[in-house]
Amino acid sequence: MTTLQSNLLENHTPSGREEAWRFTPLKRLGGMHDGSATPELRNSLATKNPLKDGVTFTHQDVIAVTESDDAIVQRIRAFTNSGALLTIPANTEVAEPIFLNRTSMSTKSAEFSRVQIKAGNHCKATVIIENTGDTHLAEDLEIIVEPGAHLTLISLQEWGSETIHAGRHHAIVDRDATFTSIVVTVGGDLVRLLPTVDFIAPGASCDLSGVYFATAGQFFEHRMFVDHKVANAKSRVNYKGALAGDKAHTVWIGDVFIRAAAEGTDTYELNRNLLLSDGARADSVPNLEIETGEIVGAGHASTTGRFDDEQLFYLMSRGINMEDARRLVVRGFFNEIIAEIGNEEIQNRLMDRIDSELAKAAK
């Protein structure tokens, strides 16, 4: 790192007073935001199964295709040019999901990871990233969805209890391309993810959905930003969270910016939170900034509440005990999004993990 880079990073070290950081407990970030973490280049992301249909996965130098003012992303880029590159060739339909997995490495240092996923013109593919174990991870993930491509990215945070994970997942969506993101966070001490989308040509669309389940002491933050800078693009955001246990804390921020040139925009964002116990806190902040009235539609909604007593009563009146009734209600709450994954093994594994976390919280 040069002296100039070092000075720039010092000037951008978050204090916690900035809007982007006002909810985040900076002292729990393991120093990834302020330079006190010990960075390592581990390249722990790997393919799980043999690649097909001309798909390639390499570790090499990568060139950033987007800018970012996020302090952690800037530190990653100042530290290394090396990263992982997944390329899906143009005009290719990959029938089976492409699995990438990252396992535990160390909590004594931090992995500074750069990843790029490139979906070629008119390709169609699903990429599943599985994160497990305990680690400290700072992640800069860029997704390039070229014209006419259809890419689904499923990111699974099934971390252990000591993990700190701060990542930016930024998608650039080109003309008539479709990007679908499903984010699941059911583990970790602190997880802060930034799923963001930049539309760069008309006809593009995105669907961002996710679920998170925080138990005692866990902090999960998901901060969306969708930039409608071109005409006739469509976006949907749907995140659901549940919390159980003392000092369980989740933050969901949904920002949609409709610029003056983005006529014909169609957007809607929704966040729902279910509080399962006292002492848990869910912050939900949907935002819309609109610079043109020539749009198809724009809206947002946010709800935070406790168990529906009528649902519990209905189940218990049919002989189901309280514990099982709670489990069934939580499963039903999450199923809408979990079912979109389309992989029965993963869906069952996630529901089992949610059941396990709920059982621990009830003790």
JOCOR-V961671 format. One record per helix or strand of 2 or more residues. SS is the DSSP state (H for helix, E for strand). FROM is the first residue (numbers start at 1). TO is the last residue. If there is no record, write none. Layout:
ss:SS from:FROM to:TO
ss:SS from:FROM to:TO
This chain:
ss:H from:3 to:11
ss:H from:19 to:21
ss:H from:26 to:28
ss:E from:39 to:40
ss:E from:46 to:47
ss:E from:56 to:61
ss:H from:71 to:79
ss:E from:82 to:88
ss:E from:98 to:102
ss:E from:110 to:119
ss:E from:124 to:133
ss:E from:136 to:145
ss:E from:150 to:159
ss:E from:164 to:173
ss:E from:178 to:185
ss:E from:190 to:199
ss:E from:205 to:214
ss:E from:219 to:228
ss:E from:234 to:243
ss:E from:249 to:258
ss:E from:266 to:275
ss:E from:281 to:290
ss:E from:297 to:306
ss:H from:309 to:316
ss:H from:322 to:341
ss:H from:344 to:362
